[in-house]
């Protein structure tokens, strides 16, 4: 799952084993306000700004196909992303 912006990933962080640290969100030495590959294996993409998830997901899907994989790639976008990037 590729989240388009950081605040979409807060529930994702809770569900992927970081619930006990959620109160440290956006604090020094705490959880990142965005998905962060170095923070969790469940964060496949370093989301930050709107409108990048579709193109990132497409790249991941092409790489998957070239490797012969069968995993799903899901890009979650919000209303702000509808007017930019590949959604536009």
Secondary structure, 3 states (H helix, E strand, C coil): CEECCHHHHHHHHHHHHHHHHHHHCCCCCCCCCCCCCCCCCCCCCCCCCCCCHHHHHHHHHHHHHHHCCCCCCCEECCHHHHHCHHHC
